[in-house]
């Protein structure tokens, strides 16, 4: 059992002479889902983790978007020998009133997981997908043919409850807990690309982005559920923030609000730093926002042909020519 996104793994770095190089890190709050995987000899899984920056720095933008969670404070010319110790000893999150006995806690956790599949689908294909999904998440392997047939043939109103009881009695092999060490990665730190600061950038997820000197873009996403079992509603919004040169004095210019569509993976905001313009891409549409004058930000629909370097940043899922 492991978290589906790793941020607590320990990174180690040394230079070519064996001297330790400092590795800084941050931590992102939140409850990370856990998943169980049952591996046969020779099999492996890939689990996402945070990105790693090369060189000391604040990484304010990258940290705000979750793309960098650690950074190796190496210098140009350093030969870096890098390893990671992957933690597999994390325990799933529990509530204060959950039982302390591991066996009882497991029964309750299993019951809550199955309850998330309510209401019970009617078609056999959906039911088979349900039991396969649940069994994989909890045990790390597929249900047997007998388990599938028992579930498909159970036409009672308590079919999910009966499934819970059967799964609670299912043989459960002990989980591996401990750490795994990676092999060594060796690389040399090259100079920063002199054109890096002027390359086009994009925002497709929440975070705080730098648009230019004293100008930032804040993108937020709020997830809400009206009641248990209701579909999630993801509301997106963005603002251009005009920062005061004096942190003790409020900016004379209020933030400019940008309308974004709700949902996932259905917008992209593109810009080049210090250009004074950004482009809001939605499926089938393009808006241009000119913020060179903070007191008079203008926004317009556009048929402007994007430069190739900007067009290349549009996610594949949105590759429709803007109208």
VONU-936225 format. One record per residue (C-alpha): residue number from 1; x, z, y; residue in one letter. Coordinates in steps of 0.2 Angstrom, whole numbers, padded with zeros to 4 digits. Example, Ala and Ser with C-alpha at 12.3 -4.5 7.8 and 13.67 -1.06 7.14 Angstrom:
% residues 2
- 1, 0062, 0039, -0022, a
- 2, 0068, 0036, -0005, s
This chain:
% residues 323
- 1, 0000, 0000, 0000, x
- 2, 0007, -0005, 0017, x
- 3, 0002, -0007, 0035, x
- 4, -0003, -0025, 0039, x
- 5, 0008, -0025, 0054, x
- 6, 0024, -0015, 0054, x
- 7, 0031, -0007, 0069, x
- 8, 0040, 0009, 0062, x
- 9, 0053, 0000, 0052, x
- 10, 0071, 0006, 0057, x
- 11, 0083, -0008, 0063, x
- 12, 0102, -0006, 0063, x
- 13, 0115, -0017, 0071, x
- 14, 0134, -0017, 0072, x
- 15, 0147, -0029, 0080, x
- 16, 0160, -0039, 0071, x
- 17, 0172, -0023, 0071, x
- 18, 0159, -0012, 0063, x
- 19, 0154, -0003, 0079, x
- 20, 0136, 0002, 0081, x
- 21, 0125, -0008, 0094, x
- 22, 0111, 0001, 0101, x
- 23, 0093, -0004, 0096, x
- 24, 0079, 0001, 0108, x
- 25, 0061, 0001, 0103, x
- 26, 0043, 0004, 0109, x
- 27, 0028, 0009, 0100, x
- 28, 0010, 0002, 0101, x
- 29, -0005, 0014, 0100, x
- 30, -0019, 0010, 0088, x
- 31, -0025, 0012, 0070, x
- 32, -0017, -0002, 0059, x
- 33, -0026, -0007, 0044, x
- 34, -0019, -0004, 0027, x
- 35, -0019, -0016, 0012, x
- 36, -0014, -0015, -0006, x
- 37, -0003, -0028, -0015, x
- 38, 0001, -0029, -0034, x
- 39, 0016, -0039, -0037, x
- 40, 0023, -0046, -0053, x
- 41, 0042, -0048, -0056, x
- 42, 0049, -0061, -0044, x
- 43, 0034, -0061, -0032, x
- 44, 0035, -0056, -0014, x
- 45, 0023, -0054, 0001, x
- 46, 0026, -0057, 0019, x
- 47, 0020, -0044, 0032, x
- 48, 0020, -0047, 0050, x
- 49, 0030, -0036, 0062, x
- 50, 0035, -0035, 0080, x
- 51, 0047, -0048, 0087, x
- 52, 0065, -0042, 0092, x
- 53, 0073, -0046, 0108, x
- 54, 0092, -0050, 0110, x
- 55, 0100, -0041, 0124, x
- 56, 0096, -0026, 0134, x
- 57, 0082, -0028, 0146, x
- 58, 0064, -0021, 0151, x
- 59, 0054, -0035, 0142, x
- 60, 0039, -0030, 0152, x
- 61, 0029, -0045, 0148, x
- 62, 0034, -0047, 0130, x
- 63, 0030, -0028, 0127, x
- 64, 0013, -0030, 0135, x
- 65, 0009, -0044, 0123, x
- 66, 0016, -0036, 0108, x
- 67, 0028, -0050, 0105, x
- 68, 0043, -0038, 0106, x
- 69, 0044, -0021, 0099, x
- 70, 0063, -0018, 0098, x
- 71, 0078, -0026, 0106, x
- 72, 0096, -0026, 0101, x
- 73, 0107, -0022, 0116, x
- 74, 0121, -0035, 0112, x
- 75, 0131, -0045, 0124, x
- 76, 0135, -0063, 0125, x
- 77, 0149, -0067, 0113, x
- 78, 0145, -0052, 0101, x
- 79, 0144, -0056, 0082, x
- 80, 0129, -0045, 0077, x
- 81, 0127, -0039, 0059, x
- 82, 0108, -0034, 0058, x
- 83, 0098, -0025, 0044, x
- 84, 0081, -0017, 0043, x
- 85, 0075, -0003, 0033, x
- 86, 0056, -0007, 0029, x
- 87, 0045, 0008, 0027, x
- 88, 0032, 0009, 0013, x
- 89, 0028, 0027, 0014, x
- 90, 0015, 0027, 0027, x
- 91, -0002, 0034, 0023, x
- 92, -0019, 0027, 0028, x
- 93, -0028, 0035, 0042, x
- 94, -0039, 0050, 0039, x
- 95, -0053, 0059, 0048, x
- 96, -0052, 0078, 0052, x
- 97, -0066, 0082, 0040, x
- 98, -0059, 0071, 0025, x
- 99, -0055, 0081, 0009, x
- 100, -0037, 0086, 0007, x
- 101, -0038, 0082, -0012, x
- 102, -0030, 0065, -0015, x
- 103, -0042, 0060, -0029, x
- 104, -0058, 0065, -0019, x
- 105, -0051, 0057, -0003, x
- 106, -0048, 0041, -0013, x
- 107, -0066, 0041, -0019, x
- 108, -0073, 0043, -0002, x
- 109, -0062, 0030, 0006, x
- 110, -0067, 0018, -0008, x
- 111, -0085, 0021, -0005, x
- 112, -0083, 0018, 0014, x
- 113, -0074, 0002, 0010, x
- 114, -0088, -0005, -0001, x
- 115, -0101, 0001, 0011, x
- 116, -0094, -0011, 0024, x
- 117, -0100, -0025, 0014, x
- 118, -0118, -0021, 0017, x
- 119, -0131, -0029, 0017, x
- 120, -0128, -0036, 0000, x
- 121, -0128, -0055, 0000, x
- 122, -0141, -0064, -0011, x
- 123, -0131, -0079, -0018, x
- 124, -0120, -0077, -0033, x
- 125, -0105, -0086, -0024, x
- 126, -0106, -0073, -0010, x
- 127, -0107, -0059, -0022, x
- 128, -0092, -0065, -0032, x
- 129, -0082, -0067, -0015, x
- 130, -0087, -0049, -0010, x
- 131, -0081, -0041, -0026, x
- 132, -0065, -0051, -0026, x
- 133, -0061, -0046, -0008, x
- 134, -0065, -0028, -0011, x
- 135, -0055, -0026, -0027, x
- 136, -0040, -0035, -0020, x
- 137, -0039, -0024, -0005, x
- 138, -0041, -0008, -0014, x
- 139, -0032, -0012, -0031, x
- 140, -0021, -0027, -0026, x
- 141, -0027, -0038, -0040, x
- 142, -0043, -0048, -0045, x
- 143, -0058, -0041, -0053, x
- 144, -0060, -0044, -0072, x
- 145, -0073, -0056, -0078, x
- 146, -0083, -0041, -0085, x
- 147, -0083, -0033, -0068, x
- 148, -0089, -0049, -0059, x
- 149, -0103, -0051, -0072, x
- 150, -0109, -0033, -0071, x
- 151, -0110, -0035, -0052, x
- 152, -0118, -0052, -0052, x
- 153, -0131, -0046, -0065, x
- 154, -0136, -0030, -0056, x
- 155, -0152, -0035, -0046, x
- 156, -0156, -0017, -0041, x
- 157, -0157, -0011, -0023, x
- 158, -0142, 0000, -0028, x
- 159, -0130, -0014, -0033, x
- 160, -0117, -0009, -0020, x
- 161, -0118, 0009, -0025, x
- 162, -0117, 0005, -0043, x
- 163, -0102, -0006, -0039, x
- 164, -0094, 0009, -0030, x
- 165, -0096, 0020, -0045, x
- 166, -0088, 0007, -0056, x
- 167, -0073, 0005, -0045, x
- 168, -0071, 0024, -0043, x
- 169, -0069, 0024, -0062, x
- 170, -0057, 0009, -0062, x
- 171, -0039, 0013, -0068, x
- 172, -0028, 0015, -0053, x
- 173, -0009, 0013, -0055, x
- 174, 0002, 0024, -0043, x
- 175, 0007, 0016, -0027, x
- 176, 0026, 0013, -0023, x
- 177, 0031, 0024, -0009, x
- 178, 0048, 0024, -0001, x
- 179, 0059, 0012, 0009, x
- 180, 0066, -0005, 0005, x
- 181, 0082, -0011, 0013, x
- 182, 0084, -0030, 0019, x
- 183, 0099, -0040, 0017, x
- 184, 0111, -0043, 0031, x
- 185, 0108, -0056, 0044, x
- 186, 0123, -0061, 0054, x
- 187, 0122, -0071, 0071, x
- 188, 0132, -0073, 0087, x
- 189, 0124, -0070, 0104, x
- 190, 0124, -0086, 0115, x
- 191, 0122, -0087, 0134, x
- 192, 0105, -0087, 0141, x
- 193, 0097, -0104, 0143, x
- 194, 0100, -0108, 0162, x
- 195, 0083, -0117, 0163, x
- 196, 0073, -0102, 0154, x
- 197, 0066, -0095, 0170, x
- 198, 0058, -0112, 0175, x
- 199, 0051, -0117, 0158, x
- 200, 0032, -0117, 0156, x
- 201, 0023, -0102, 0149, x
- 202, 0006, -0098, 0142, x
- 203, -0006, -0084, 0139, x
- 204, -0018, -0085, 0124, x
- 205, -0019, -0066, 0121, x
- 206, -0021, -0050, 0131, x
- 207, -0006, -0044, 0141, x
- 208, 0003, -0043, 0157, x
- 209, 0012, -0059, 0162, x
- 210, 0024, -0064, 0177, x
- 211, 0017, -0078, 0187, x
- 212, 0031, -0077, 0201, x
- 213, 0039, -0065, 0213, x
- 214, 0026, -0051, 0216, x
- 215, 0012, -0060, 0207, x
- 216, 0006, -0056, 0189, x
- 217, -0008, -0061, 0177, x
- 218, -0017, -0048, 0168, x
- 219, -0028, -0053, 0153, x
- 220, -0039, -0041, 0144, x
- 221, -0051, -0041, 0129, x
- 222, -0064, -0029, 0126, x
- 223, -0072, -0027, 0108, x
- 224, -0089, -0020, 0107, x
- 225, -0101, -0017, 0092, x
- 226, -0119, -0012, 0097, x
- 227, -0122, -0003, 0080, x
- 228, -0114, -0001, 0063, x
- 229, -0113, -0017, 0054, x
- 230, -0117, -0028, 0070, x
- 231, -0105, -0043, 0073, x
- 232, -0091, -0039, 0085, x
- 233, -0092, -0045, 0103, x
- 234, -0075, -0049, 0111, x
- 235, -0076, -0051, 0130, x
- 236, -0061, -0059, 0138, x
- 237, -0057, -0058, 0157, x
- 238, -0041, -0061, 0168, x
- 239, -0035, -0057, 0185, x
- 240, -0021, -0063, 0196, x
- 241, -0013, -0048, 0203, x
- 242, -0004, -0049, 0220, x
- 243, 0009, -0035, 0221, x
- 244, 0014, -0026, 0236, x
- 245, 0033, -0027, 0240, x
- 246, 0032, -0008, 0243, x
- 247, 0026, 0001, 0227, x
- 248, 0020, 0016, 0239, x
- 249, 0009, 0004, 0249, x
- 250, -0007, -0005, 0242, x
- 251, -0007, -0023, 0242, x
- 252, -0017, -0031, 0256, x
- 253, -0024, -0044, 0244, x
- 254, -0037, -0040, 0231, x
- 255, -0035, -0047, 0213, x
- 256, -0043, -0064, 0210, x
- 257, -0054, -0064, 0195, x
- 258, -0053, -0078, 0182, x
- 259, -0068, -0082, 0171, x
- 260, -0064, -0084, 0152, x
- 261, -0075, -0088, 0137, x
- 262, -0079, -0074, 0125, x
- 263, -0072, -0074, 0108, x
- 264, -0056, -0078, 0099, x
- 265, -0043, -0092, 0101, x
- 266, -0054, -0102, 0114, x
- 267, -0044, -0102, 0129, x
- 268, -0026, -0105, 0136, x
- 269, -0019, -0101, 0153, x
- 270, -0003, -0112, 0157, x
- 271, 0009, -0110, 0172, x
- 272, 0027, -0112, 0178, x
- 273, 0034, -0097, 0187, x
- 274, 0034, -0097, 0206, x
- 275, 0024, -0114, 0206, x
- 276, 0009, -0106, 0214, x
- 277, -0003, -0114, 0201, x
- 278, -0010, -0111, 0184, x
- 279, -0021, -0120, 0173, x
- 280, -0036, -0113, 0163, x
- 281, -0039, -0123, 0147, x
- 282, -0055, -0122, 0137, x
- 283, -0061, -0134, 0124, x
- 284, -0066, -0149, 0133, x
- 285, -0062, -0143, 0151, x
- 286, -0048, -0139, 0163, x
- 287, -0048, -0129, 0178, x
- 288, -0034, -0128, 0191, x
- 289, -0031, -0112, 0201, x
- 290, -0020, -0113, 0217, x
- 291, -0014, -0095, 0222, x
- 292, -0001, -0100, 0234, x
- 293, -0011, -0092, 0248, x
- 294, -0017, -0075, 0241, x
- 295, -0030, -0074, 0255, x
- 296, -0038, -0090, 0250, x
- 297, -0036, -0093, 0231, x
- 298, -0044, -0110, 0226, x
- 299, -0051, -0115, 0210, x
- 300, -0057, -0132, 0204, x
- 301, -0061, -0142, 0189, x
- 302, -0049, -0155, 0186, x
- 303, -0045, -0171, 0177, x
- 304, -0027, -0169, 0181, x
- 305, -0016, -0175, 0167, x
- 306, -0005, -0161, 0162, x
- 307, 0014, -0163, 0161, x
- 308, 0020, -0165, 0143, x
- 309, 0029, -0148, 0143, x
- 310, 0013, -0140, 0147, x
- 311, 0002, -0150, 0135, x
- 312, 0013, -0145, 0121, x
- 313, 0008, -0126, 0124, x
- 314, -0010, -0129, 0121, x
- 315, -0014, -0122, 0103, x
- 316, -0018, -0134, 0090, x
- 317, -0036, -0127, 0088, x
- 318, -0040, -0133, 0106, x
- 319, -0032, -0150, 0106, x
- 320, -0046, -0160, 0114, x
- 321, -0042, -0169, 0130, x
- 322, -0050, -0159, 0144, x
- 323, -0064, -0168, 0153, x
